[in-house]
Amino acid sequence: MEKKQGNASQKLYTIPGWIWVTVSFLLALGLLKLLSVMPSTSIVFASPEAMVKSFINKVNDGTIWGHIGISLFRVFGGFVIGFIVAIPVAFLMGWYKIFRNLVEPWIQFVRNIPPIAYIPLVIAGVGVGEKAKIVVIFVATFLVMVISIYQGVRNVDVTLIKAAKVLGANSNDIFLKIVIPASTPFILVGVRLGLSAALTTLVAAEMTGASRGLGMMVTSAGQYYDMATVLMGIIVIGIIGLTLEKIVKFLERKLTGWQETQVI
């Protein structure tokens, strides 16, 4: 009996991944179609056909590409600045106790505040232009990445550091040849989380007086109960996020191939 169950499990694992993805997609499509025709949920969930029609209309009038382009500009702008600032702050926190004691309490305090709460301050400080949107996304990405990278620096194997000291390595050698390489997986995890935070903050950032962008498109469509456009915009944001995550995972496999991973 146990042998038969084991054979059945092995057969399931031999099914190609794209088949599971296809089955999952079709199930989700069927569920969405069902929700779109049920009286209690049809007001919220548009049919797949309506969403495709909305996307085609946006493609035909050329607006969808403008929304995607400006949103990606804001996402990458805030993310890149957040990454550039997070790297030195995280390594200083992990490497110098004085800096950690001074900065870490404030990082932990601020990261528990939703970035949307800073919108009035950002608008008062930099206005409602592109700077405001990038600043809001920067705050969200910086706080996520600095914590992740800092944990990587703190979790470097002490045995490696002690062994390097025994072999005569100085502080610079330890930092450059041990701490940074050992922290690379955490840096890449921070990048993934930072991009996710940038996308999830996009809608809030584009509430600061945006005239274009996916977040603005979703918000504007919601005001007119155009649920097909709302759901289409949400799906486009999700596809962009999934694509970026796949790219980072590819880089992670290339840069951290030495790291042992558990295969399930």
C-alpha positions in Angstrom: 0.0 0.0 0.0 2.7 2.4 1.0 4.7 1.5 -2.2 1.6 2.4 -4.3 1.3 5.8 -2.6 4.9 6.5 -3.1 4.6 5.7 -6.8 1.6 8.0 -7.1 3.5 10.8 -5.4 6.5 10.3 -7.8 4.1 10.5 -10.8 2.8 13.8 -9.5 6.3 15.2 -9.2 7.2 14.1 -12.7 4.4 16.3 -14.2 6.0 19.3 -15.9 5.7 22.6 -14.1 4.0 24.3 -17.0 1.1 21.9 -16.8 0.6 22.9 -13.1 0.7 26.5 -14.1 -1.8 26.0 -16.9 -4.2 24.1 -14.6 -3.9 26.7 -11.9 -4.6 29.5 -14.5 -7.7 27.7 -15.9 -9.0 27.2 -12.4 -8.5 30.8 -11.6 -10.2 31.8 -14.8 -13.2 29.6 -14.1 -13.5 31.0 -10.6 -13.4 34.6 -11.9 -16.1 33.7 -14.5 -18.2 32.2 -11.8 -17.9 35.2 -9.5 -18.7 37.5 -12.4 -22.1 35.9 -12.9 -23.1 35.4 -9.3 -25.6 38.1 -8.2 -23.8 38.7 -4.9 -20.3 39.2 -6.4 -20.9 40.4 -10.0 -20.8 44.0 -8.9 -17.2 43.5 -7.8 -15.8 41.0 -10.3 -15.9 41.6 -14.0 -15.8 38.8 -16.4 -12.5 37.8 -18.1 -14.0 38.8 -21.4 -14.7 42.3 -20.1 -11.1 42.6 -18.8 -9.7 41.5 -22.1 -11.9 44.1 -23.9 -10.8 46.8 -21.5 -7.1 46.0 -22.1 -7.6 46.0 -25.9 -9.4 49.3 -25.7 -6.4 50.7 -23.7 -4.0 49.3 -26.3 -5.9 50.7 -29.2 -6.0 54.2 -27.8 -2.4 53.9 -26.7 -2.9 54.9 -23.1 -1.9 51.6 -21.4 1.7 51.8 -22.5 1.9 55.3 -21.1 0.5 54.2 -17.8 2.9 51.2 -17.6 5.9 53.3 -18.7 5.4 56.1 -16.1 4.6 53.6 -13.3 7.8 51.6 -14.1 9.8 54.9 -14.0 8.4 55.7 -10.6 8.9 52.1 -9.3 12.5 51.9 -10.5 13.3 55.4 -9.4 12.2 54.9 -5.8 13.7 51.4 -5.7 17.1 52.4 -7.0 17.5 55.3 -4.6 16.3 53.0 -1.7 18.8 50.4 -2.7 21.7 52.8 -2.9 20.9 54.2 0.5 20.0 50.9 2.2 23.3 49.2 1.3 25.7 51.4 3.3 23.2 51.9 6.1 22.7 48.2 6.5 26.4 47.3 6.5 27.2 50.1 8.9 24.5 48.8 11.3 25.8 45.3 11.0 29.5 46.2 11.3 29.6 49.0 13.8 27.9 48.7 17.2 27.8 52.4 17.9 26.1 53.1 14.6 23.7 50.2 15.1 22.7 51.4 18.6 22.0 54.9 17.3 20.1 54.0 14.1 18.4 50.6 14.5 15.8 51.8 17.0 14.6 54.4 14.6 14.6 52.0 11.6 12.5 49.5 13.6 10.1 52.3 14.7 9.7 53.9 11.2 9.2 50.6 9.4 6.0 49.9 11.3 4.4 53.0 9.9 2.7 52.5 6.5 4.3 54.6 3.8 0.9 56.0 2.9 1.0 57.9 6.2 3.9 60.0 4.9 2.0 61.3 1.9 0.8 64.6 3.5 4.4 65.2 4.7 5.8 64.4 1.3 3.4 66.6 -0.5 4.1 69.5 1.8 7.9 68.9 1.3 8.3 68.3 -2.4 4.9 69.1 -3.9 2.7 66.7 -6.0 5.1 66.1 -8.9 7.2 63.1 -9.8 9.4 63.7 -6.8 6.6 63.0 -4.4 5.8 59.6 -5.9 9.4 58.5 -6.0 9.9 59.6 -2.4 7.0 57.6 -1.2 8.2 54.5 -3.0 11.8 55.2 -1.8 10.6 55.2 1.9 8.8 51.8 1.4 11.7 50.1 -0.4 14.4 51.5 1.8 12.9 50.2 5.0 12.3 46.7 3.6 15.7 46.4 2.1 17.8 47.8 4.9 16.3 45.3 7.4 16.9 42.3 5.1 20.5 43.3 4.3 21.2 44.1 7.9 20.1 40.7 9.0 22.4 39.2 6.4 25.4 41.0 7.8 24.5 40.0 11.3 24.0 36.4 10.4 27.5 35.9 8.8 29.0 32.7 10.2 31.3 33.7 13.1 33.4 30.7 12.5 34.4 32.1 9.1 35.4 35.4 10.6 37.5 33.7 13.4 39.2 31.4 10.9 40.1 34.5 8.7 41.6 36.3 11.7 43.7 33.2 12.6 45.0 33.2 9.0 46.0 36.9 9.4 43.2 38.7 7.7 42.6 42.3 8.7 39.2 44.0 9.1 39.1 45.1 5.5 39.8 41.7 4.2 37.1 40.1 6.4 34.6 42.7 5.3 35.3 42.5 1.6 36.0 38.8 1.2 33.7 37.2 3.8 31.0 39.6 5.0 29.9 40.9 1.6 29.9 37.5 -0.2 28.1 35.9 2.7 25.5 38.7 2.7 24.8 38.5 -1.1 21.8 36.1 -0.7 20.2 38.5 1.8 20.9 41.4 -0.5 19.1 39.6 -3.4 16.2 38.8 -1.0 16.1 42.4 -0.1 15.9 43.4 -3.8 13.0 41.0 -4.3 11.2 42.4 -1.2 12.1 46.0 -2.2 10.6 45.6 -5.7 7.5 44.0 -4.2 7.2 46.9 -1.8 7.6 49.4 -4.6 4.8 47.9 -6.6 2.5 47.6 -3.6 3.2 51.2 -2.7 2.6 52.4 -6.3 -1.1 53.0 -6.0 -0.6 55.0 -2.8 2.2 57.0 -4.4 0.1 57.8 -7.4 -2.6 59.3 -5.2 -0.3 62.4 -4.8 -1.8 64.1 -7.8 -0.9 61.7 -10.7 -2.4 62.2 -14.1 -0.9 58.9 -15.5 0.1 55.6 -14.1 -1.4 52.2 -13.4 -2.3 53.1 -9.9 -4.0 56.3 -11.1 -5.8 54.2 -13.8 -7.1 51.7 -11.2 -8.2 54.5 -8.8 -9.9 56.5 -11.5 -11.7 53.5 -12.9 -12.9 52.5 -9.4 -14.6 55.9 -9.0 -16.7 55.1 -12.0 -17.3 51.5 -11.0 -15.4 50.3 -14.1 -14.5 47.0 -12.5 -13.2 45.5 -15.7 -10.5 48.2 -15.9 -9.8 48.0 -12.2 -9.2 44.3 -12.3 -7.3 44.5 -15.5 -4.9 47.1 -14.0 -4.4 45.0 -10.9 -3.6 42.0 -13.1 -1.1 44.1 -15.1 0.6 45.2 -11.9 0.8 41.6 -10.7 2.3 40.4 -14.0 4.9 43.1 -13.8 5.7 42.1 -10.3 5.9 38.4 -11.2 8.2 39.2 -14.1 10.6 41.3 -12.0 10.7 38.5 -9.3 11.6 35.9 -12.0 14.4 38.1 -13.2 15.8 38.6 -9.6 15.5 34.8 -9.0 17.5 34.1 -12.1 20.2 36.5 -10.9 20.1 34.9 -7.5 20.8 31.4 -9.0 23.7 32.9 -11.0 25.3 34.8 -8.1 24.6 32.4 -5.3 25.1 29.1 -6.9 27.5 28.1 -4.2 24.7 28.3 -1.6 23.1 25.0 -0.5 19.3 25.0 -1.0 16.7 22.5 0.1 14.9 20.7 -2.7 11.3 19.9 -1.9 
